[in-house]
Amino acid sequence: AQSVTQPDIHITVSEGASLELRCNYSYGATPYLFWYVQSPGQGLQLLLKYFSGDTLVQGIKGFEAEFKRSQSSFNLRKPSVHWSDAAEYFCAVGSNSGGYQKVTFGTGTKLQVIP
Amino acid sequence: IAGITQAPTSQILAAGRRMTLRCTQDMRHNAMYWYRQDLGLGLRLIHYSNTAGTTGKGEVPDGYSVSRANTDDFPLTLASAVPSQTSVYFCASSDSTDSYGYTFGSGTRLTVV
């Protein structure tokens, strides 16, 4: 069974500081991996996705993530955080399972940005 | 603007009542999904539909039903609401040509009392 762990429930960073959000996955084969962002009262928006190829994936809003098979990780990074990045971030793993695209989400990391 | 429309935005519902959450997309995506989001549990799949006319059960289907009469609409029905169905419900869709690239609606906040 596939699963995703986001070990940090809540993270606070200063505006302009760098950010790294952790994500570990469990899946037997090569996974499809995603990061989504959710602003308060909104649905989730896809930031980036990894299917294969280059292990460093660029996304929207200046985010990137690196797939490390040896560590079963897919951490999200941003070099300089803006106040507008305050939101909840979800890591997800996907596969074809039982006839549908099964996507399993982590429990999320809430990011607070302080001046 | 292309996307997913969910209605209502929020609802307070008496236990035992029937309720249908509406979801409409205008992107002609083949697949559609219903998730519920609960604090500390993340998003859990309730039901899905790979294409019009077909539906399937996700992780937490009990107490919910769906239909997919056409490509655009994917309503979720609670036949007899219970307080444990208090949650935020999200509808999502994806195109078979962009696997797993979900587009989400803005959600319906449902409170069952």
Interface residues (C-beta under 8 A of the other chain):
Chain A: Y32 F34 Y36 G41 Q42 G43 L44 Q45 L46 K49 F51 F90 G94 G98 G99 Y100 Q101 K102 V103 F105 G106 T107 G108
Chain B: I4 A31 G40 L41 G42 L43 L45 Y48 N50 G56 F90 A92 S94 S99 Y100 G101 Y102 T103 F104 G105 S106 G107
